[in-house]
């Protein structure tokens, strides 16, 4: 599982002209799932993201109650080492990735997080205003 975590003053996801997820002063999390991810991977990633000390004063979303916008991003597993066209072989297929994505969101919520999401398997317009910018890549 791979996550790109960014501090944002605001972020939103729009699908077919409708805002389906939106936060202010929190974390935007782009989440990629690979073939070997398990429930244990999900739990570990949820804990790491929620407790990541990336906000002002080296505080975490769990410390200050900051919201998270979680967006599925299979392209985090793109591999362009050969040629110019990336391959997506390391990304889990949608049938595997979607339940893991949903489990990740559920694990965050079980920790008390306020979570908004994009919509899986749709064309999403993701907008964000980064703060800092502070960006961390977590790879499990």
The 8 nearest C-alpha neighbors of each residue, nearest first, counted from 0:
[[1, 32, 139, 31, 33, 138, 36, 2],
 [0, 2, 138, 31, 137, 30, 139, 32],
 [3, 1, 30, 137, 29, 136, 4, 31],
 [2, 4, 136, 29, 28, 135, 137, 5],
 [3, 5, 28, 135, 134, 27, 2, 136],
 [6, 4, 134, 27, 26, 133, 7, 28],
 [5, 7, 26, 130, 133, 129, 25, 27],
 [8, 6, 129, 130, 9, 128, 25, 24],
 [7, 9, 24, 23, 128, 130, 129, 25],
 [10, 8, 23, 7, 128, 22, 127, 24],
 [11, 9, 127, 126, 22, 21, 128, 7],
 [10, 12, 21, 126, 20, 125, 22, 127],
 [11, 13, 125, 20, 124, 117, 18, 19],
 [12, 14, 18, 124, 17, 19, 123, 16],
 [15, 13, 123, 17, 16, 18, 122, 124],
 [14, 16, 17, 13, 123, 122, 18, 124],
 [15, 17, 14, 13, 18, 124, 19, 123],
 [18, 16, 13, 14, 15, 19, 12, 20],
 [19, 17, 13, 12, 20, 14, 16, 11],
 [18, 20, 13, 12, 17, 117, 14, 21],
 [21, 19, 115, 12, 116, 11, 18, 117],
 [20, 22, 11, 10, 115, 12, 68, 19],
 [23, 21, 10, 9, 66, 68, 11, 25],
 [22, 24, 9, 8, 25, 10, 21, 7],
 [25, 23, 8, 7, 9, 65, 22, 26],
 [24, 26, 65, 66, 7, 67, 23, 6],
 [25, 27, 67, 6, 5, 7, 28, 68],
 [26, 28, 68, 5, 4, 67, 69, 6],
 [29, 27, 4, 69, 3, 68, 30, 70],
 [28, 30, 70, 3, 2, 72, 71, 69],
 [31, 29, 2, 71, 72, 1, 28, 70],
 [30, 32, 73, 72, 1, 75, 0, 71],
 [31, 33, 0, 96, 91, 90, 1, 73],
 [32, 34, 91, 90, 35, 0, 36, 89],
 [35, 33, 91, 36, 90, 89, 32, 95],
 [36, 34, 33, 37, 0, 91, 32, 40],
 [37, 35, 40, 34, 33, 0, 32, 38],
 [38, 36, 40, 39, 41, 35, 99, 34],
 [37, 39, 41, 40, 42, 36, 99, 102],
 [38, 40, 42, 37, 41, 43, 36, 44],
 [41, 39, 37, 43, 38, 42, 36, 44],
 [40, 42, 38, 44, 103, 39, 43, 45],
 [43, 41, 39, 45, 40, 44, 46, 106],
 [42, 44, 40, 46, 45, 41, 47, 39],
 [43, 45, 47, 41, 46, 42, 48, 40],
 [44, 46, 42, 48, 43, 107, 47, 103],
 [45, 47, 43, 49, 44, 48, 50, 42],
 [46, 48, 44, 50, 45, 49, 51, 43],
 [49, 47, 51, 45, 50, 46, 44, 4],
 [48, 50, 46, 60, 47, 61, 51, 45],
 [49, 51, 59, 47, 48, 61, 46, 52],
 [50, 52, 48, 59, 47, 53, 49, 60],
 [53, 51, 59, 58, 57, 54, 50, 60],
 [52, 54, 51, 57, 59, 58, 55, 133],
 [53, 55, 58, 57, 59, 52, 56, 6],
 [56, 54, 57, 58, 53, 52, 59, 6],
 [55, 57, 58, 54, 52, 53, 59, 62],
 [58, 56, 52, 55, 54, 53, 59, 51],
 [57, 59, 52, 54, 56, 62, 55, 53],
 [60, 58, 52, 62, 50, 51, 61, 54],
 [59, 61, 65, 64, 63, 62, 49, 50],
 [60, 62, 59, 64, 49, 63, 50, 65],
 [63, 61, 59, 60, 58, 64, 50, 65],
 [64, 62, 60, 65, 61, 59, 58, 54],
 [63, 65, 61, 60, 62, 66, 112, 113],
 [64, 66, 60, 25, 63, 24, 67, 61],
 [67, 65, 113, 25, 114, 22, 64, 26],
 [68, 66, 26, 114, 25, 27, 69, 115],
 [67, 69, 115, 27, 116, 114, 28, 26],
 [70, 68, 28, 116, 29, 27, 67, 115],
 [71, 69, 29, 117, 116, 30, 28, 72],
 [70, 72, 30, 29, 31, 73, 119, 69],
 [73, 71, 31, 30, 74, 29, 75, 70],
 [74, 72, 31, 75, 90, 76, 71, 32],
 [73, 75, 77, 76, 72, 87, 31, 90],
 [76, 74, 73, 77, 31, 72, 1, 30],
 [75, 77, 74, 90, 89, 73, 87, 78],
 [78, 76, 87, 74, 85, 86, 75, 79],
 [77, 79, 85, 86, 80, 76, 87, 81],
 [80, 78, 85, 81, 84, 83, 82, 77],
 [79, 81, 78, 82, 85, 83, 84, 86],
 [82, 80, 79, 83, 84, 78, 85, 86],
 [81, 83, 84, 79, 80, 85, 78, 86],
 [82, 84, 79, 85, 81, 80, 86, 78],
 [83, 85, 82, 79, 86, 81, 78, 80],
 [86, 84, 79, 78, 77, 83, 87, 82],
 [85, 87, 78, 77, 88, 79, 84, 89],
 [86, 88, 77, 90, 89, 76, 85, 78],
 [89, 87, 90, 86, 77, 91, 76, 78],
 [88, 90, 87, 76, 33, 91, 34, 77],
 [91, 89, 33, 76, 88, 87, 73, 32],
 [90, 92, 33, 34, 96, 32, 95, 93],
 [93, 91, 95, 94, 96, 90, 34, 33],
 [92, 94, 96, 95, 97, 91, 120, 98],
 [93, 95, 92, 96, 97, 98, 91, 99],
 [96, 94, 93, 92, 97, 91, 98, 99],
 [95, 97, 93, 99, 91, 32, 98, 94],
 [96, 98, 100, 99, 93, 95, 94, 101],
 [99, 97, 101, 100, 96, 102, 95, 94],
 [100, 98, 102, 96, 101, 97, 103, 95],
 [99, 101, 97, 103, 102, 98, 96, 104],
 [100, 102, 98, 104, 103, 99, 105, 97],
 [103, 101, 99, 105, 100, 104, 106, 98],
 [104, 102, 106, 100, 41, 101, 105, 45],
 [103, 105, 101, 107, 102, 106, 108, 100],
 [104, 106, 102, 108, 103, 107, 109, 101],
 [107, 105, 109, 103, 108, 104, 102, 45],
 [108, 106, 104, 110, 109, 105, 112, 45],
 [107, 109, 112, 111, 105, 110, 106, 104],
 [108, 110, 106, 111, 107, 105, 112, 104],
 [111, 109, 107, 108, 112, 106, 46, 49],
 [110, 112, 108, 109, 113, 107, 61, 64],
 [113, 111, 108, 107, 110, 114, 66, 64],
 [112, 114, 66, 67, 108, 111, 115, 65],
 [115, 113, 67, 68, 66, 112, 116, 108],
 [114, 116, 68, 20, 67, 69, 21, 113],
 [117, 115, 69, 20, 68, 70, 118, 114],
 [116, 118, 70, 12, 20, 19, 119, 69],
 [117, 119, 121, 116, 120, 19, 123, 14],
 [118, 120, 121, 71, 117, 97, 70, 93],
 [121, 119, 118, 122, 93, 71, 97, 123],
 [122, 120, 119, 123, 118, 14, 117, 15],
 [121, 123, 14, 124, 120, 15, 118, 119],
 [124, 122, 14, 13, 121, 125, 12, 117],
 [123, 125, 13, 12, 126, 14, 122, 11],
 [126, 124, 12, 11, 123, 13, 127, 10],
 [127, 125, 11, 10, 124, 12, 128, 9],
 [128, 126, 10, 9, 129, 7, 11, 125],
 [127, 129, 7, 9, 8, 10, 130, 126],
 [130, 128, 7, 132, 6, 127, 8, 131],
 [129, 131, 132, 7, 6, 8, 133, 128],
 [132, 130, 133, 129, 6, 7, 134, 5],
 [131, 133, 130, 129, 134, 6, 5, 7],
 [132, 134, 131, 6, 5, 130, 135, 53],
 [133, 135, 5, 4, 132, 6, 136, 3],
 [136, 134, 4, 3, 137, 5, 133, 2],
 [137, 135, 3, 2, 4, 138, 134, 1],
 [138, 136, 2, 1, 135, 3, 139, 4],
 [137, 139, 1, 0, 136, 2, 44, 3],
 [138, 0, 1, 137, 40, 44, 43, 36]]
